[in-house]
């Protein structure tokens, strides 16, 4: 069956219509058109990942940022939570784990640029949305442009500026953007006042962003002065219900940018004045694609690797031209001088979140572990890094009919094309649904007809057509492009689909994988999909981990996984193998049940959320400080105290809890478990 595409009439391309853009001392320029960002007059499609410096330890920052860089991230976004830096009025703290300047410099050293999310209100599941308690006691409205509040915002912004002065893009530094406020949906003037205040203080960057969501009509923003950024989550742990939500619409191709579910615990109903954000003035940019989700006490949700991959692929196919994730790297909350710093109902917010654990299951865990979410997303990031300048200007072209999210039979597809070349995007995946395979699929782009394919249920992929590659015309390929290295293009073979390359009218099918084949000056390398998950671009080299996630730090190749590891480096004609010997003594956990509690846990209120629950305890010991140990206990909430201090906690989500052995080694450790009751939403 032929699968065609709907007629497409993209809005005219606008330039120099926004008060955005800038250059650095090297003459590099960042500009914003109505469809895409540009860097040095060339389309630029960056990848942004969120990592909160205050939710990790300073000694980890550089290593973790290097992992982000290896995962294909270009920009690291981070919140400045006011309460973390001025918990007591007038007592500022930008030292140690709160040192934003050191974090920005570590990002630069890792090869990343930086987006500062300045607030003053941030949310981020932080106590009071990041506002200090003392600020809430002031006798004037907050998040409005009254003189008293703006004077305190000037103080806060000035404190941040003093820490990062000289590190902005026009100075030759890595800070290319700032986000103003967060989830402010109905006060364009206040957002403009914040931008102008930041500029007067010295925040000079090419990009000023604001969150643009608020149902389908969009937030009220100062139209020409900011870039609205959007998000998409596959579930809503903040929803009040403990029932399953309807199938997510984010697995169906759609150019709509808003996720009406984000912030519904904070955002008011739609206005009555007819406001509609002028979407065609801005590129489709995201800052909160949910490659993870923060469990709340009443909703325990885990985003699977395929959830995250399909979500990002669908948004990319729908026109997304700035790929931004929240959270890309998980974190551990600090405990303040006078209170915990997590969001909780006790602090007046709608949700209870763990005291310490933040986004335990995402691309990189709070403790630096990587898994298939990291690997799958990297395939997309490698693709947009090397093909983004081609992809970014290509308009979104939908299928003639848009399937509903609950339709498990219809093929879900779209393309981005200028009419002669482009990419077909397919997503036959829906979270928590079993999708049907579709046979005899013949994509007809209007200029190219693909051979018949069978699309497996659950598959998500990208197919190129009409591309000029090293003097050769790739008519089509039924494998997914990954990246390029000089005259070599790397592809991933798709599970269930035979790879085939057509140059001109000549087709080639690899007999076995991996495969290397030359078409004139062009070299095409086809990797099995499972092997392609470990492909990286490190310091300009294509590197293939041997079942491990490799990254560079201080110009040396490391593996995320402990112990001996091997990798191969592409030398232009083949992969050359290398091995590294790294001694590793994995810890063994012993958990001794106790008949009575050894002490009353200081934060026992977290163990008694919802209803009264029995609490049990185990004494924990580990044999070495190396690696991770798993705690499989079924419970409602778990806490670990080491020498009487809370060092780890989690809401049970149906999978074993992985804890670094170093937290426990050589310390007097106790695991407290509260009784599991069937009074929450869970997916296990």
Secondary structure, DSSP 8 states (H G I E B T S, - for coil): -EE-B----------S-SS--EE-TT--EEEE-SS-EEETTEEE--EEEE--GGGS-GGGHHHHHHHHHHTT--EEEEE--HHHH-SBTTB---SGGG-HHHHHHHHHHHT-EEEEEEESS--TTBGGGG--HHHHTSSS-SSS--HHHHHHHHHHHHHHHHHHTT-BGGGT-SEEEEEESSS--B-HHHHHHHHHHHHHHT---SEEEEE--STTT--B--TTT-EEEEEE-SS-TTSS-SS-----GGGS-------TTTTTTT-----SS-----GGGS--BEEEE-SS----SSEE----HHHHHHHHHHHHHTT--BEEETTSB-EE--B-SSSB-B--GGGT-S----SSEE--SSSB-TTS-B-HHHHHHHHHHHHHHHHHHHHTTSEEEEBSS---TT-SSS--EEEEESSSSEEEEEE---TTS----EEEEEEB-SS-B---EEE-TT-EEEEEEEEEETTEEEEEESSEEEEEETTEEEEEE-TTS---EEETTEEE--SSSSEEEEETTEEEEEEEHHHHTTEEEETTEEEEESSS-EEEETTEEEESSSS-EEEEEE-SSSEEEEEE-----B--EEEEE-SS-SS--TTGGGGGSSS---EEEEEEEES-SBSEEEE----SEEEEEETTEEEEEEE--SS-EEEEGGGTTTS-EEEEEE---S-SEE--
